[in-house]
Amino acid sequence: MSADNESIATPMTQIDYAERKLEGRDTGTQSASALLSGLACGLGVVSLWCAPMIIGFFAIGFAMLGLSIAGDRDRIGKIGLIIAVMGWLLGSVLAILIGNSVISLNIT
């Protein structure tokens, strides 16, 4: 046995563990894009039931803003845009088929 094994036996400190093993924290822009995309998903689902032309356009706007901030790095922006557009489209079709006004905010 040689003296070179001495470096192997030293334990890792908490800072060494955090630098080597844990993933880095999200930046502010990644967090903002995730929040905007989540808001777009929620508004896309809500636009299925009430005022799809108003709420759906806001959902698509928030989704596009979140996607532009995230860029190609993040999948949640793409998912948010898909849910917002599908909610707007299906909500508009349902409002026309049921006979409700597409622009009104009637919540009953």
C-alpha positions as CSV (number, residue, x, y, z in Angstrom):
1,M,0.0,0.0,0.0
2,S,1.3,3.4,-0.9
3,A,0.7,6.8,0.5
4,D,-1.4,7.8,-2.5
5,N,-4.5,6.2,-1.0
6,E,-4.6,8.9,1.6
7,S,-6.7,11.2,-0.7
8,I,-9.3,8.5,-1.2
9,A,-10.0,8.1,2.5
10,T,-10.9,11.8,3.1
11,P,-14.6,12.3,3.5
12,M,-16.5,14.7,1.4
13,T,-17.8,17.9,3.0
14,Q,-21.3,19.2,2.5
15,I,-20.0,21.8,0.0
16,D,-18.2,19.2,-2.0
17,Y,-21.2,17.0,-2.1
18,A,-23.4,19.9,-3.2
19,E,-21.0,20.9,-6.0
20,R,-20.5,17.3,-7.3
21,K,-23.7,15.5,-6.7
22,L,-26.7,17.9,-6.7
23,E,-28.1,19.6,-9.7
24,G,-27.9,23.4,-10.0
25,R,-30.8,25.6,-9.0
26,D,-33.1,27.1,-11.5
27,T,-32.5,30.7,-12.7
28,G,-35.1,33.4,-12.4
29,T,-36.0,33.2,-16.0
30,Q,-36.6,29.5,-15.9
31,S,-38.9,29.9,-12.9
32,A,-40.7,32.8,-14.5
33,S,-41.3,30.8,-17.7
34,A,-42.5,27.8,-15.7
35,L,-45.0,30.0,-13.8
36,L,-46.3,31.7,-17.0
37,S,-46.6,28.3,-18.7
38,G,-48.5,26.9,-15.7
39,L,-50.8,29.9,-15.7
40,A,-51.4,29.3,-19.4
41,C,-52.3,25.7,-18.7
42,G,-54.8,26.7,-16.0
43,L,-56.4,29.3,-18.2
44,G,-56.5,26.9,-21.1
45,V,-58.5,24.5,-19.1
46,V,-60.8,27.2,-17.7
47,S,-61.5,28.4,-21.3
48,L,-63.2,25.1,-22.0
49,W,-66.1,26.2,-19.9
50,C,-66.4,30.0,-19.9
51,A,-65.5,32.8,-22.4
52,P,-63.0,30.9,-24.5
53,M,-62.4,33.9,-26.8
54,I,-61.3,36.1,-23.9
55,I,-59.6,33.7,-21.5
56,G,-58.2,31.6,-24.3
57,F,-56.4,34.5,-25.9
58,F,-54.9,35.4,-22.5
59,A,-53.8,31.8,-22.0
60,I,-52.2,31.7,-25.5
61,G,-50.5,35.0,-24.7
62,F,-49.1,33.8,-21.4
63,A,-48.0,30.6,-23.0
64,M,-46.2,32.4,-25.9
65,L,-44.5,34.7,-23.4
66,G,-43.4,31.7,-21.2
67,L,-42.2,29.8,-24.3
68,S,-40.2,32.8,-25.5
69,I,-38.5,33.2,-22.1
70,A,-37.7,29.5,-21.9
71,G,-36.6,29.0,-25.4
72,D,-35.9,25.5,-26.6
73,R,-34.4,24.3,-23.3
74,D,-37.7,23.7,-21.5
75,R,-40.6,21.4,-22.3
76,I,-43.1,23.0,-20.1
77,G,-43.4,26.0,-22.4
78,K,-44.4,23.8,-25.3
79,I,-46.8,21.9,-23.2
80,G,-48.4,25.1,-21.9
81,L,-48.9,26.4,-25.5
82,I,-50.5,23.2,-26.6
83,I,-52.9,23.1,-23.7
84,A,-53.8,26.8,-24.1
85,V,-54.5,26.5,-27.8
86,M,-56.5,23.3,-27.4
87,G,-58.5,24.8,-24.6
88,W,-59.2,27.9,-26.7
89,L,-60.1,25.8,-29.8
90,L,-62.3,23.2,-28.0
91,G,-63.9,25.9,-25.8
92,S,-64.9,27.9,-28.9
93,V,-66.3,24.8,-30.7
94,L,-68.3,23.9,-27.5
95,A,-69.6,27.4,-27.1
96,I,-70.8,27.4,-30.7
97,L,-72.4,24.0,-30.5
98,I,-74.1,24.6,-27.2
99,G,-75.3,28.1,-28.3
100,N,-73.6,30.2,-25.7
101,S,-72.1,33.5,-26.7
102,V,-68.4,33.0,-27.3
103,I,-67.5,36.5,-26.0
104,S,-69.8,36.7,-22.9
105,L,-68.6,36.0,-19.3
106,N,-71.8,34.3,-18.1
107,I,-70.9,32.0,-15.2
108,T,-74.0,30.1,-14.0
